[in-house]
């Protein structure tokens, strides 16, 4: 459909809670998901929340391609997954500190503390309720995307502002953090 502009930190639209989607099967939601996928593919991203493209609805789209999974990690790839009205349920108090980046904060990384193990409840674009458990990197990714639905950007979660850095300082010139398999799996 269309590649949409990704709003950047400082845009007030990123700071407001999003509205629940009353009908996940509505054509508007299908069009939104197509735009989100087109946008992600254009920038090489793996996760996007609707508020990041200026639509204040509780919609997340993500994937985890094999190319983003470290060697020896046990986490399997995830196909494109649309989550409508997602809700994160922490499973325990244990947390992990992973380096995160965000399409709304280009060029930056921060080490953010997230729940290590979650259950996420959502509805598919077909209107089917789903509840799945995720650990490690996927747990952090989904918490990050759901934060956008509540008007929260990852710098708001920093307990130590010294853990915010330019990608080139954390990852070198490649700009992508290299997780270990254990770190990625949340082992």
Helices and strands as residue ranges (DSSP letters): G 12-15, H 27-43, E 47-49, G 50-53, E 59-64, G 66-68, E 78-90, E 95-100, E 108-115, E 117-123, E 129-135, H 136-149, G 154-157, G 161-163, E 164-166, H 167-171, H 181-185
